[in-house]
Amino acid sequence: MRHLSVPSKETAYWRAELENSNWLSIGYGIHNLGEFRGIPLNDSAPGKIESFAIVELPPITTGPSQWTDRLEHGLFEKFRDLWPMSYDQIGEIIILKIPNEIKKYSDQIGEAILGQHPKINSVYADNGISGDFRVRQLELISSVGKPSTLTKVKEHGSEFFVDPTVAYYSPRLANERLKTVETAKRLAGKLGRKIAVCDPYAGVGPSVIHLAKLSEVVENIYASDLNPAAVEILKMNLPNYPVMCEDARNLSKIFPKRCDLLLVNLPHDFSNHLPDLLGLLEKGHSVVIKGWTILLADAFESTKQEILKNLGDCLVEDFSLELIKSYSVSEVLASVELHLILS
Ligand SMILES: C[S@@+](CC[C@H](N)C(=O)[O-])C[C@H]1O[C@@H](n2cnc3c(N)ncnc32)[C@H](O)[C@@H]1O
């Protein structure tokens, strides 16, 4: 099969050019020719493309099983244990943490990942989450054509927009969002009516998007976030409900005693914010606070006491604090579910 031999650094660009011209042979792999890559051409491709050589090579029909197989063998062996094998795929974007020792090979990493995942548009290095808005510091390392930042994700049958360069979103908490759906269903069953939900730290809305589909369970949704960029995307994802850009601690003045289910996804400050959020909940019947908090791995009991203290004077019907995963060497992320009656 004919292959266009291009400089390895320009592989992503030329692959996209060939695809746009309908000259790419789809379904075949790209040859690693040292400093060059051989991109498979179909029968419509002309005999001359720019000044690149066109070489006859066997077609690669079964691609490498993982992206690291696409790295030059010597390079792979040299840093064998350092290549990141886990990454987040968010729509058409892949994000991964690259250890400092191999940062200078970011181009090769990006190219290998794009080669392995034909539907991915851009690869970003994750330099950690920072700031109150919990936005990841992302560094573009490779893309096919114009890099995408706004992308659509599918999660448990729902589709929504995210832009990890401007607003928080973690695909790793998708299971937690399913549990929130179950909590909402149980609360509606217990109250014998549809419920109102408030998500004051909604981000782009991954939790409330699932709830908005439950027309038998959810009557109203109040979603808000302090990050204006997150709110712009939230409005796109949740067009039929009021969306605000507000500090959560002020929301109960705008929507007093309005909800039955309150989501509190601010894990570093769950407990501190609680007193200012209680005014959002309806009084006189069972309501639920579902939240997430970061705590020291051996501090479950003291964290429970601290949370109870911040609830003030109310009847606690049920209280669970459950480990989700470790967060750092000494800390863990846990989910909180509180069933209360406020008077
Ligand atoms: C951990 S993220 C959760 C986002 C979203 N619920 C999710 O699951 O993807 C916390 C969110 O709280 C927002 N935030 C931080 N401080 C806030 C505040 N005082 N009031 C409202 N939102 C705040 C951040 O912008 C961020 O989107």
The ligand as a Tripos MOL2 file, in Angstrom:
@<TRIPOS>MOLECULE
LIG
   27    29     1     0     0
SMALL
NO_CHARGES

@<TRIPOS>ATOM
      1 C1        -15.6180   20.4690   42.7190 C.3       1 LIG1
      2 S1        -16.3500   21.5620   41.5770 S.3       1 LIG1
      3 C2        -17.9120   20.7490   41.2950 C.3       1 LIG1
      4 C3        -18.5830   21.1670   40.0320 C.3       1 LIG1
      5 C4        -19.7600   20.2870   39.6260 C.3       1 LIG1
      6 N1        -20.7310   20.1410   40.6760 N.3       1 LIG1
      7 C5        -19.2920   18.9310   39.1370 C.2       1 LIG1
      8 O1        -19.5850   17.9150   39.7750 O.co2     1 LIG1
      9 O2        -18.6320   18.8510   38.0920 O.co2     1 LIG1
     10 C6        -16.7760   22.9330   42.6030 C.3       1 LIG1
     11 C7        -17.4890   24.0630   41.8800 C.3       1 LIG1
     12 O3        -17.8250   25.0640   42.8520 O.3       1 LIG1
     13 C8        -17.6210   26.3490   42.2720 C.3       1 LIG1
     14 N2        -17.4380   27.2730   43.4050 N.ar      1 LIG1
     15 C9        -16.3520   27.4850   44.1830 C.ar      1 LIG1
     16 N3        -16.6220   28.3590   45.1700 N.ar      1 LIG1
     17 C10       -17.9220   28.6970   45.0240 C.ar      1 LIG1
     18 C11       -18.8080   29.5520   45.7480 C.ar      1 LIG1
     19 N4        -18.4050   30.2350   46.8240 N.pl3     1 LIG1
     20 N5        -20.0800   29.6440   45.3100 N.ar      1 LIG1
     21 C12       -20.5210   28.9710   44.2230 C.ar      1 LIG1
     22 N6        -19.7280   28.1590   43.4960 N.ar      1 LIG1
     23 C13       -18.4520   28.0030   43.8910 C.ar      1 LIG1
     24 C14       -16.4360   26.1860   41.3520 C.3       1 LIG1
     25 O4        -16.4390   27.1430   40.3330 O.3       1 LIG1
     26 C15       -16.6550   24.7530   40.8130 C.3       1 LIG1
     27 O5        -17.3690   24.7560   39.6020 O.3       1 LIG1
@<TRIPOS>BOND
     1     1     2 1
     2     2     3 1
     3     2    10 1
     4     3     4 1
     5     4     5 1
     6     5     6 1
     7     5     7 1
     8     7     8 2
     9     7     9 1
    10    10    11 1
    11    11    12 1
    12    11    26 1
    13    12    13 1
    14    13    14 1
    15    13    24 1
    16    14    15 ar
    17    14    23 ar
    18    15    16 ar
    19    16    17 ar
    20    17    18 ar
    21    17    23 ar
    22    18    19 1
    23    18    20 ar
    24    20    21 ar
    25    21    22 ar
    26    22    23 ar
    27    24    25 1
    28    24    26 1
    29    26    27 1
@<TRIPOS>SUBSTRUCTURE
     1 LIG1         1 GROUP 0 **** ****
